């Protein structure tokens, strides 16, 4: 994937390319595993897992930091339940997002090592998470204009579009109330007509 800011200056949507995404993930993972003390590993692990949740769910950062790991994670079916509203009765507006088994395995491993964190793994201060995200992005040499947590939501949406996931499915996974909010990601993945016709053997 190319960064949208590089490949389509007319598009309002910016994404990380695959290399940038890999470097950002590596920065978080190395920072976590190189924690010099068990205390720091416990603290850093929460940021690492929150990053992974953002990367693989496409959720908003506020939604991820409200996930209760003791209630909202289906460890057997590899699904995360995300509440997309704050000022309503609890769990009234939710969506279920499938995630890779390796994410579930990471959460299991963390809770096995730090069982006292059950129920509060993701309950981070949003400002603190954003500051650490900026530091990890700087370490990964991500351009400043792409160094914010919401970039992972755009990146995951584009990833799904390019993989051929139906727009209605993407809309549900992202929690968009209106389809128009999702359709904008189609602009990001448009391919030149000539290239499409050549690929289809029509030129």
MARROGU-129258 format. One record per residue (C-alpha): residue in three letters; x, y, z. Coordinates in pm, whole numbers, padded with zeros to 5 digits, always signed. Layout:
ALAXYZ...
END
This chain:
UNK+00000+00000+00000UNK+00119+00351-00068UNK+00057+00634+00172UNK-00240+00825+00038UNK-00063+01153+00097UNK+00199+01033-00151UNK-00022+00864-00407UNK-00333+01081-00422UNK-00297+01445-00322UNK-00667+01507-00390UNK-00785+01253-00136UNK-00877+01374+00215UNK-00787+01032+00356UNK-00433+00955+00464UNK-00302+00606+00541UNK+00020+00434+00630UNK+00180+00218+00366UNK+00276-00140+00454UNK+00639-00052+00530UNK+00540+00233+00761UNK+00289+00011+00937UNK+00549-00262+00990UNK+00805-00014+01125UNK+00552+00136+01365UNK+00451-00207+01490UNK+00815-00303+01536UNK+00880+00015+01734UNK+00597-00062+01976UNK+00692-00429+02008UNK+01063-00370+02069UNK+00986-00092+02320UNK+00757-00332+02507UNK+00988-00635+02510UNK+01294-00430+02606UNK+01132-00291+02919UNK+01409-00303+03183UNK+01185-00400+03476UNK+00868-00609+03526UNK+00686-00291+03631UNK+00774-00113+03307UNK+00688-00421+03106UNK+00344-00426+03268UNK+00294-00058+03187UNK+00430-00076+02833UNK+00232-00390+02759UNK-00093-00196+02790UNK+00024+00050+02522UNK+00144-00232+02298UNK-00189-00415+02321UNK-00387-00095+02270UNK-00182-00029+01957UNK-00256-00380+01828UNK-00627-00335+01898UNK-00632-00013+01697UNK-00434-00171+01416UNK-00659-00477+01378UNK-01006-00339+01461UNK-00999-00001+01288UNK-01177+00138+01594UNK-01145+00490+01730UNK-00887+00535+02004UNK-01156+00633+02256UNK-01345+00312+02179UNK-01042+00092+02236UNK-00955+00260+02565UNK-01308+00175+02686UNK-01276-00198+02610UNK-01306-00412+02923UNK-01085-00715+02865UNK-01287-00916+03119UNK-01620-00853+02941UNK-01565-00744+02583UNK-01321-01003+02448UNK-01438-01341+02320UNK-01114-01535+02354UNK-01255-01849+02193UNK-01404-01688+01882UNK-01138-01415+01849UNK-01383-01126+01859UNK-01386-00787+02030UNK-01705-00616+02136UNK-01677-00240+02094UNK-01910+00014+02251UNK-01938+00314+02018UNK-02123+00553+02246UNK-02039+00710+02581UNK-02358+00874+02703UNK-02603+00588+02669UNK-02689+00282+02873UNK-02387+00051+02891UNK-02342-00192+02601UNK-02650-00059+02423UNK-02470+00042+02105UNK-02208-00217+02028UNK-02048-00389+01734UNK-01845-00709+01720UNK-01516-00707+01532UNK-01325-01027+01444UNK-00951-01001+01505UNK-00650-01221+01424UNK-00579-01507+01663UNK-00231-01366+01723UNK-00383-01055+01883UNK-00589-01272+02118UNK-00275-01473+02196UNK-00088-01154+02287UNK-00366-01047+02525UNK-00374-01396+02682UNK+00002-01393+02732UNK-00006-01049+02893UNK-00286-01145+03133UNK-00108-01468+03221UNK+00203-01271+03313UNK+00011-00988+03481UNK-00319-01133+03609UNK-00372-00832+03837UNK-00442-00626+03523UNK-00755-00819+03429UNK-01042-00581+03358UNK-00822-00275+03314UNK-00569-00353+03042UNK-00703-00090+02803UNK-00813+00172+03058UNK-00535+00413+02963UNK-00545+00790+02967UNK-00603+00895+02608UNK-00358+01185+02628UNK-00083+00957+02758UNK-00153+00704+02484UNK-00136+00970+02214UNK+00194+01102+02347UNK+00349+00756+02344UNK+00208+00693+01997UNK+00383+01009+01873UNK+00711+00889+02027UNK+00683+00544+01871UNK+00593+00700+01535UNK+00893+00930+01554UNK+01113+00630+01633UNK+00969+00456+01326UNK+01038+00767+01116UNK+00674+00817+01029UNK+00601+01167+00890UNK+00455+01398+01154UNK+00127+01445+00967UNK+00071+01067+00981UNK+00179+01027+01344UNK-00157+01005+01517UNK-00364+00705+01638UNK-00654+00774+01399UNK-00423+00694+01107UNK-00462+00325+01200UNK-00839+00350+01148UNK-00790+00491+00799UNK-00521+00235+00724UNK-00735-00061+00833UNK-01031+00069+00631UNK-00822+00099+00320UNK-00668-00243+00382UNK-01018-00395+00386UNK-01124-00208+00073UNK-00818-00327-00117UNK-00885-00683+00002UNK-01234-00668-00150UNK-01436-00663+00174UNK-01790-00539+00091UNK-01855-00177+00182UNK-02154-00266+00401UNK-01934-00503+00600UNK-01665-00238+00642UNK-01931+00010+00749UNK-02046-00224+01024UNK-01693-00305+01142UNK-01599+00063+01162UNK-01923+00165+01328UNK-02019+00419+01063UNK-02380+00532+01097UNK-02396+00635+00730UNK-02259+00446+00430UNK-02122+00772+00287UNK-01865+00779+00568UNK-01734+00444+00441UNK-01760+00504+00066UNK-01497+00777+00091UNK-01236+00504+00134UNK-01314+00381-00215UNK-01156+00699-00351UNK-00833+00602-00181UNK-00811+00266-00358UNK-00913+00372-00707UNK-00686+00240-00980UNK-00626+00416-01310UNK-00882+00297-01572UNK-00607+00208-01819UNK-00438-00020-01567UNK-00766-00194-01485UNK-00844-00257-01853UNK-00494-00397-01910UNK-00527-00629-01611UNK-00859-00752-01747UNK-00713-00812-02094UNK-00922-00540-02256UNK-00634-00333-02391
END
